[in-house]
Amino acid sequence: MKFNFVIIFSLIVLGSCYTETKKDVKKEVITAQNDEAFISISRDKYYNQLYGFWLGQCIANWTGLVTEMDKVGNVGEIKTGDFYTREDWGKRDQPSIWGQGIPSDLSPTIDFVFKDINEIWGSDDDTDIEYMYQHLLRTCEASILSSQQIRNGWLKHIKPEEENYLWVSNQKAFDLMKTGVLPPGTGSPNNNEHFEMIDAQLTTEIFGLFSPARPDVALMIAHLPIQTTAREDAEYIAKFYVTMHALASITDSKRNRSQQIHWMANQARNILPDSSYAASMFNYTRKLYESGIPWEQTRDSIYYRYQVNQEDGYDITSKNLYCNGCFAAGINFASSLISLFYGEGNLKETIKIGTLSGWDSDNPTATWGGLIGFMTGKDGIEETFGRKFSNQFNIHRTRQNFPNDGIDSFENMAKNGLIIIDRVVKEEIGGTVDFENNMWIIPLNRGIE
């Protein structure tokens, strides 16, 4: 694909913040009513939780990668009995669809993948775009990224050639950016034929954490990053994940973790239009979970309903895509709900079920590993696994042009998150940062039940 190298080089040299901060972003004005309720959130606690988010994502991401694309449910090629079950945990990993008969080199068996304190976590496509967006918000001193800032950041930090760890819609959006197309045009169905794929739902969850207790504001600041690669149901699903992460700050502490997770999911369900297949997938998966059947039976039912019978408007199979759309937003959303519901807030069980459920298994695991890791916090994760983990993160495994040769720490990443949230609380939420008591004072949205 031809594009202007001079323009791109100039943008990279000038840096990813070369633009006005909010020039092309529509912004809602949030006003606090006299009788509006407020919530106080500890910045100290949130720091520990942000650390837990990154650590939980890494554990779940790298564990899920062991089985990524091992079982994708190709209609006519794979029978439902060929999926993994709970009995396969700890057993030998089987080859993925692109493994040429070779199992994952991460682990010979299907098991947790850890990095010890003297090792370094590597970035992956489930963590690196979120890291980039956090870096852009921090260095651009913005609470909302503009189209130009997003494009500049992608061009600076993503390698122009393979292996660049981009897939389907992300790769198409990147190609469009190189020709001068700006978001949201990069995710428009008129320009990007992959707009229904999974990409946005694994790159934008962090925006929910940037807006504690206020999913409405989280959706506003995540709007353009989501539309950079997604539309229709893929966009709705990404919004669902963002909402879940924003709600994690306002769960009832008197409820157990399972009750908290299900409350968050039911609240986020309101984001999905009733006419969408995403809403039907949520309703169907929740119904099967509530029936008490094993998670494997729910997974098999989802396979038949959506990949074989193409019900509820989910027609990916008829499009004859590579691996039957194993990267698609829909089937991976349904799979993610299996691990969310049946995991019931238990970090280990959620990761196990997500790893065994099939399809793009590192994506749902990373999403829920990050969310539950946030709710659990660094200390809680260490207690859950009974061990310490590496705090080092190498963004240059998949991306480029970051400080310190790409080596960062979860402490610094959590600290940068706090700085961004300070700005969001003041500029977008209309709240207060009380540095003396190290608290955020946030007006609540009455729409939350």
N, C-alpha and C positions, 0 to 999 in steps of 0.2 A: 504494500500500500504506500502511495507516494504522499509525502508531507513536507512541510517547510522546516528543514533542519535548523536554519538560522533563527527562526522564531522560537523553536523549542529550546535551542541552546541559550538564547537570551533569557527566556523565562527561568531556566534552571539557574543561570548565573545570578539573576536578580533575586532569586529566592521565591519560595512558595507563598509568601505573604504580599506579593506585589499587586495590591488591589485595594479598593476601599472595602471595609469590612462587611457592610450590610447593604451594599448598593442594590443588589438584585434579590433580596430576601424580604418577603412579606412578613411583617411582625405584628403579632397581636399585642394589644395593650392590656396588661393585667393590673387591675386596681383592687385594693383591699377594702372591703366593706367594714363598717364600724363594728358589726356583730360577727365578723368572720373569725373562724377558729384558726389557731396557729399551733404549730408543732415545733419543739426545740430538738435539734439533733446534734449530738456531740461530734465535733470534728476529730477528736482523738479516736473515738470508736470507729468512725467512718474510715479513718486512715487504715486501721487494722482490717476493716472489711474490704477496702480497695485492694490491699495486699492479698487478701484471701481470694478476691475475684481473679487476679492474675495467676496466682498459684493454682487455684482450682481449675481454671481454664487449661493451664499447661498440663496438669495431671490427666485431666479428662481427654484433652485433645490428643496427646501422645498415646494414651491407652486406646482410644477409639481408632487411631491410625493403624493399629495392628490388624483390624478386621475391615478397614475401609474397602468398600466395593468387593468384598468376598461374596456377598449374597445380595443380589439386586433384583431377583424376581423377574427375570426375562420371561415374558409370556411365550409359551411354546418351547422353551429351552430349560427352564428350571422349575421343578415342582415345589410346592409349598413345603414338603418334607425335607427339602434340601437346605432350608434355613437353619441357622444355629438355634440351640435351646440352652437353657440354664446348665444342662449337663455338659456343655462344651467349655464352660469356664475352667481354665487350667489345663485344657487339652491342647493338642497341637493346632496351630493356626493353619488354615487352608489358603491356597492362593487366591488372589484377587483376580478380577476380570482382565487386568493388564499385567498380572504377575508372571505370565509365561510358565506356569507350573511351579513357581517359587513362592513360598510363604513370605510374610513380612520379615524384614531383617531387624525389626525393632525388638521382637521377642519371639522365640521359637514356640511359645505357648500363648494362649489368649489369657492375658493377665495384666495387672497394673504395670505401667511404665513410669519409673521415677528417675529423678536426677538427684544425686547425693550432694551434700553441701560443698564439695570440691569440684562439682561439675557445673555445666551451664545449660539452661533450657534453650532450645532453639525456637525461633518463631515459625509459624505456619500460617496458611491462609485463614485460619480461624482466629488468629490473634494479631496478624501484622497490619491489616488495614485499620483495625481499631487503634492499635498503637500509633499509626500514622495520623489518624484523625485527632487523637489526644495531643500529639506533638504539634500539629498545625494550630489547634485551638490555643495551646500554650504559647507558642512562639509568635503567633499572629495577634495575641492578646485579644482574642475574640470569644464571644459566647455563641455566635452563629457563624458558620463558614459560608462564604459566598461561592458562587459558581467558579469564579476565576481562582480563588484560593484552593478549591478542591482540585481543579485541573492542574494548577501549578504543582500542588503537592504530589499528585499521581505521577506527573512527568519527572519530577525530581527524585522521588523515592522508589519508583518501580523500574526494574531493569527493562530496557526496551526490547530485549530478545529473550528467548527461552534459554535456560530454565528460569522463568520469572514467576512461577507459582501463581499464575492467574488461570482461571477456567471460565468457560462459557460466557456469561454476561459480563463479568469483570474484564475479561480479555477483550471483548467487543467494545466495551465502554472505553478501555484504554486505547484501542486502535482509533476510535472516533476522536478521542481527545488529541491524539497526535495529528489529526487533520484539522484541528481547530474547533471541533464541536465542544460546547460547554454543557455541563449538567444543567437542567434535567434532560436535555436532548439526548444525552448518552444512554439513557434508559428508556427512551420512547420506543414503543413498538414499531414506529415508522422507520427507526434507525437501527434498532437492536432486536434482532430476531430471538435473542435468548432472554428476553425480559421476564419469562416465567420461571427462570432457574433459581437456584438456591442462594445466589451470591449475597443479596442484601441482608438476608437474615443472619448471616454469620459475620457481618462487618459493621453492624450498627447498634448492637445491643447496648454497648457502653454508653450511648447517649441517654439511656434510661437512668444510669447511675449518676450522670452529670446533673440530673434534675430530681433530687431526693423528694419523695412524697408527692411529686407533681407530674403525673404522666402526661397531662395536657401540654405542659411546657416541654417535656421530653420529646413528644411527638413533633412539636414545632421546630425544635433545633435539629431533630433527626430527619426532617422532611426532605431536604435536598440531598443529603447523603444516601437516603433510601432510594430516592428517584434517580440517583446517578446510575443505578443498574436495574431497577425493578418497576413494574407496574402491575395493576390488577391484583390477583390473589397473592403473588409473590410480595407485593408491597404491603398488603394487609397482614400477611404473616410476619414480616419484619416489624410492623407496628405492634403486633401482638407481643413479640419478644421485648421490644423497647418498653412497652407498658409494664410487662412483668418485672423488669429490672427497676423501673421507677417506683413500683409499688412495694418493693422489698424493704423500703425504709419506713413503711407505715403499717406493717403487719401487727396484729394484736399479740403482744408478748405473753398473754395468758393462754394463747392457743399453742398446741404443739406444732412441730415443723410441718407435719403432713397437713394439718388444718390450715396453716398459713399458706402453703403451696397451693392448695385447692381454692382458697379464697382469692389469691392473686390470679389464678388461671380463670376463675369465673368472672372476675372483674375485667380481665383482658379480653375475654370472649366478646364483650360488648363492642370491641374495636372491629370485629369481623362482621361485614354485612351479611345479613341472614341469607341473601341470595347467592353468596359465594360458596365455592366448594370447600374453602378453608373452614367456614363456619360449620358446614355439614360434617367435615372430618373431625372437628372438635366434638360436636354433639355425638357422633357415632362412637368415637374412641372413648369418650367419657361414659356413655351408656354401657359399653362392653366392660369397662373397668368396674363400674358399679354393679354389674351383674355377678361379679365374683369369679369369673373364669380366669384361668392363668394368662399371664401376659403373652405367652407364645401363641395361644389360641386367638387372642386379640390381634396380634401381628399377622397371623395367617388370614384372619377375616378381612383385615385391611388390604392385604395383598389381593385377595379375590375381588373385593368390592371395587377397588380403584385401579388395579393394573389389569385384571382379567375382564371384569364386567364394565369398567369405566362408568361407574355410577356418580351421581351428584354433580355432573358436569365436568368431571375430571377425565379428559380425553387424551392424555399424553400418549398412551399406547398406540392410538390410531395415527399418530404423527411419525411413527417409525424412526424415532431418534436413536442415536447411539446408546447402547445399554438400556434401551427402553426408558430414556429420561431419568436415569439413576441420579442425576444432578438436580432434578426438578424440585421446585419449592414444595409442591404439594405432598408427594409421597414421603419426603423427609420430614415435613411438618407432622404428618400423621405418626410417623415412626418416633419422632421426638416426644409426642404426647404419651406414647406408651411408657417410655422411661420416666417421664415426669409424673404421671399418675401412679404407676406401679412402684416407682422408687420412693414415693411418699416422703420426700424431703431428706431421705437418707443418702448422703453423698456417695458412699461406696455402692449401694444397691442401684442408684440411679445411673452411675457410670457403667456398672456391669450390664444392666439391661440395655442401655443405649449402645454399648459395644457389641452386644449379641443380636440386636434387633434387625440389623441389615442395612442395605443401601449405603449412603454416604455417612457411615457410622461415627466418624470423628466429629462431624458437625453438631448433631444433637448432644453428644456427650460434652463437647466444649461449651456449648450454650448453657446447659444445666449445671455443668461443673463450675462454670464461672458464677452463675446465679447463686447456687447453694454455697459455693465457696465464699461469696460475698456475705451471705446471711450467717455463715459459720465463722468467718474471719480466719486470719492466719493461725491464731492459737488453737481454734477449734479444729482446723484441718489437721494440724500436727497431732492433736489429741485423737482425732478419728483414726488416723493411720499409725499412731504410736511411734512417730519418728520425725526427724527434721528433714528439710528439703533445701535444695539450692535456692538462693535468692537472686541468682544472676540470669539475665535474659539477653540473648543475642538476636537482635532484630535484623542483622545483616545476613542471617542464614537465608532469608527470602527477599529482603529489601536492601536499599542502599542509601548512602549520603546522610547518615545520621551521626551525631557526635560520638566521640570516644570509640571509634571503629565499630559502632553498633552495639557495644556492651553496656547494658543498663542494669539497674537493680529494681526489685519490686518495691523497695523503700522509696526510691526516687520516683518511680512510676506512680505510686500512691500519693506522694507529695504533690506531683504535678496535677493529679486528678483533683486534689483539694483546692488548688489555686484556680482551676477552671470552674469548679463548683462555686467558689466564692463569687466569681464574676456572674455566673448564671443566677445565683440567688439574688444578687443586687440588681442586675440589669434586666433579667427576663421574668423572674418570679415576683419581684417587688418585696423581697424579704430583707433581713438584716444579718450581717455577719458580726457576731459579738466576740471579738478577739480576746477580750479580758477573761471571759468564761469559756472561750474556745467552742462556741456553739453557733449553729445557724438557727435563725428564727424564721420559719416559713409559713406563710398563709396557706391554708388548705383549700382544696377544691371541693366544693359541696357535692359534686357529681359522684364522688366515691361512696359506695354503700357500706 
